[in-house]
C-alpha cells in the first residue's frame, strides 16, 4: 500500500466518523429545542402533555411533561393513555376502509341501505359523504339541546348519551343542514354513525372490530375503545381545565361515551406503531389508502370551505378546507401533510404527518389551555430550522 492510498483511506475514515458525529450533534440540538418548547408551557406539578417526534421512522423524542392526574404522583410518560377525542376519526375511517376491502361495504352505499328505518333524507347520504363531512347530518349536541328544551336534563356526565341514542335523534329529523355533497361541515354525528355502521356491517361491536382488525395486528396492546363498566384504562391520564392559576379535573361530559367520533384512548408507544403502519401500508395498500388522502370536492367540483358561522368545531370559519377520510390534508408552509386534532372535555390532541418529509409529530394533552396544533407547528418550524 503506497503513501497516497493510505491518505485516501484515512480521509474516508475521518469523513465516515465526522458525518455521524455532526448528525448526532444536530439531533441533540433539535431534541433540546423541542424540549424547551414543551417545558416552557408545562410544569411537573400540573397536568401536561406527551410528545412524540419521529423522522424516517426513527424516534427523535418520546417524552412526557407533567402529571397524569391532579393530586397524584405519577408523571406522564410514553405509556400514559389519553383520550384521543377526534384523533379517533382516522381509526373509524380505517375501520370503514377495511370493510370496503373485505367487500362487505361500499363507499356509495346509502344510509338507508345500512339502516332501512332511517328517514328518507338518508337515501342520498352515502358512506363517502359521512367520511368526508359532506353528509349534512345535524350536530347531535344541537339535537340534544333541542330534546332537552323545556324539559329536565336528559344527559349528564353520569348519564351519558350513547351511540344508539344519537342515531335515534337523527331519525327524528326530516332533513339535514344541506343536500349531501353540496357543502361541507365538520360532523361528529357522521362519525358516530360510521361507528354504528362498522358494528352492523361487521357483526361485532365497534370496540371489538377495531381491536381485532387494527389494534391487535399492529400490537397496539394498550389502545382501546373505552366503554364505562366494560373495560378499564391502564396508566390513564385524566382531563383538566385551567381556572385562573389552578386546575380542575374535567374528565367526562354528557357526550364522552360516544365512540366513532372520539372514544379511543392511546399512548405514544402505541401511536408510534400506528404511524409505522401508515408509513409501511401494513393494513391497506397504497392504492386502497388513496381515497382517504384525496381532498373532497363538492358536487359542483368546487373546493369546500369551513362554515362561516363560528362554533367549537369550526377551526377556520369561511376558509378553504381539504379533508379526506378521517384526515385533514391542508399543507403547512407548502409542505404536504395529513393531520387531525382532537378536542373534548379535559383533553386536546394532534397528529401531524408530513408525508414528503417523513416527519411525524404527536402531542397528547390532558389540559384544555394548551393548543397542541400550534405547539406542533412550533416544533415543525424548529425542526426545519435546525435542518437548514
Secondary structure, 3 states (H helix, E strand, C coil): CCHHHHHHHHHHHHHHHHHHHHHHHHHHHHHHHHHHHHHCCCCCCCECEEEEEEECCEEEEEEEECECCCCCCCECCCCCEEECHHHHHHHHHHHHHHHHHCCCCCCCCEHHHHCCCCCHHHHHCEHHHHHCCCCCCCCHHHHHHHHHCCCCCCCCCCCCCCHHHHHHHHHCCCCCCCCCCCCCCCCHHHHHHHHHHHHHHHCCCHHHHHHHHHHCCCCCCCCEECCCCCCCCCCECCCEEEECCEEEECCCCCCCCCCCCCCEEECHHHHHHHHHHHHHCCCCCHHHHHHHHCCCECCCCCECECCCCCCCCCCCCCCECCECCCCECCCECCECCEEEEEEECCEEEEEEEECCCCEEEEEEECCCCCCHHHHHHHHHHHHHHHHC
